[in-house]
């Protein structure tokens, strides 16, 4: 768990690459989006910022722990491992 905290701290300092918002102009508020293989949650974050409800599935334990830290206060994103 320590390494997930460290990676999350580095994320807060450096950030992660952000997908281009222009590719998702079709998203409407309250749409339900499934992010399968969510990795670090870059797309899930973008979808949630556009108002969608996101169900993010991630099988890798490290990435799941990272996303749990990243989205702990975001009620629009539900995580499933």
NUTIVEX-37244 format. One record per residue (C-alpha): x, y, z; residue number from 1. Coordinates in steps of 0.02 Angstrom, whole numbers. Last residue first. Layout:
<r c1="X" c2="Y" c3="Z" i="NUM"/>
...
# end
This chain:
<r c1="-585" c2="-233" c3="-466" i="81"/>
<r c1="-734" c2="-116" c3="-474" i="80"/>
<r c1="-728" c2="71" c3="-448" i="79"/>
<r c1="-877" c2="189" c3="-452" i="78"/>
<r c1="-842" c2="365" c3="-515" i="77"/>
<r c1="-971" c2="505" c3="-499" i="76"/>
<r c1="-955" c2="509" c3="-309" i="75"/>
<r c1="-780" c2="583" c3="-318" i="74"/>
<r c1="-702" c2="595" c3="-146" i="73"/>
<r c1="-606" c2="429" c3="-150" i="72"/>
<r c1="-570" c2="450" c3="-335" i="71"/>
<r c1="-380" c2="464" c3="-336" i="70"/>
<r c1="-350" c2="354" c3="-184" i="69"/>
<r c1="-459" c2="213" c3="-252" i="68"/>
<r c1="-380" c2="244" c3="-422" i="67"/>
<r c1="-206" c2="208" c3="-352" i="66"/>
<r c1="-268" c2="52" c3="-263" i="65"/>
<r c1="-346" c2="-10" c3="-426" i="64"/>
<r c1="-187" c2="26" c3="-522" i="63"/>
<r c1="-85" c2="-77" c3="-399" i="62"/>
<r c1="-209" c2="-220" c3="-393" i="61"/>
<r c1="-224" c2="-240" c3="-583" i="60"/>
<r c1="-401" c2="-292" c3="-627" i="59"/>
<r c1="-472" c2="-118" c3="-665" i="58"/>
<r c1="-656" c2="-84" c3="-698" i="57"/>
<r c1="-717" c2="96" c3="-695" i="56"/>
<r c1="-903" c2="132" c3="-684" i="55"/>
<r c1="-923" c2="314" c3="-729" i="54"/>
<r c1="-1069" c2="435" c3="-708" i="53"/>
<r c1="-1050" c2="571" c3="-839" i="52"/>
<r c1="-1037" c2="756" c3="-799" i="51"/>
<r c1="-896" c2="808" c3="-917" i="50"/>
<r c1="-776" c2="804" c3="-770" i="49"/>
<r c1="-830" c2="624" c3="-738" i="48"/>
<r c1="-784" c2="573" c3="-916" i="47"/>
<r c1="-613" c2="656" c3="-902" i="46"/>
<r c1="-577" c2="571" c3="-736" i="45"/>
<r c1="-630" c2="401" c3="-802" i="44"/>
<r c1="-517" c2="431" c3="-952" i="43"/>
<r c1="-363" c2="460" c3="-844" i="42"/>
<r c1="-410" c2="327" c3="-717" i="41"/>
<r c1="-240" c2="249" c3="-681" i="40"/>
<r c1="-277" c2="88" c3="-779" i="39"/>
<r c1="-463" c2="95" c3="-823" i="38"/>
<r c1="-465" c2="-77" c3="-903" i="37"/>
<r c1="-649" c2="-61" c3="-945" i="36"/>
<r c1="-712" c2="117" c3="-924" i="35"/>
<r c1="-902" c2="99" c3="-926" i="34"/>
<r c1="-996" c2="262" c3="-954" i="33"/>
<r c1="-1171" c2="306" c3="-892" i="32"/>
<r c1="-1230" c2="473" c3="-957" i="31"/>
<r c1="-1278" c2="595" c3="-818" i="30"/>
<r c1="-1216" c2="749" c3="-913" i="29"/>
<r c1="-1193" c2="720" c3="-1099" i="28"/>
<r c1="-1041" c2="650" c3="-1188" i="27"/>
<r c1="-1037" c2="682" c3="-1376" i="26"/>
<r c1="-894" c2="808" c3="-1363" i="25"/>
<r c1="-776" c2="668" c3="-1312" i="24"/>
<r c1="-633" c2="686" c3="-1435" i="23"/>
<r c1="-615" c2="872" c3="-1396" i="22"/>
<r c1="-564" c2="833" c3="-1216" i="21"/>
<r c1="-392" c2="769" c3="-1268" i="20"/>
<r c1="-333" c2="637" c3="-1144" i="19"/>
<r c1="-236" c2="708" c3="-996" i="18"/>
<r c1="-63" c2="641" c3="-957" i="17"/>
<r c1="-43" c2="622" c3="-770" i="16"/>
<r c1="-4" c2="752" c3="-639" i="15"/>
<r c1="168" c2="802" c3="-578" i="14"/>
<r c1="140" c2="844" c3="-394" i="13"/>
<r c1="-27" c2="757" c3="-362" i="12"/>
<r c1="29" c2="610" c3="-468" i="11"/>
<r c1="190" c2="597" c3="-368" i="10"/>
<r c1="85" c2="586" c3="-209" i="9"/>
<r c1="-24" c2="452" c3="-288" i="8"/>
<r c1="132" c2="353" c3="-336" i="7"/>
<r c1="194" c2="364" c3="-156" i="6"/>
<r c1="24" c2="314" c3="-86" i="5"/>
<r c1="17" c2="165" c3="-205" i="4"/>
<r c1="195" c2="117" c3="-154" i="3"/>
<r c1="147" c2="117" c3="30" i="2"/>
<r c1="0" c2="0" c3="0" i="1"/>
# end
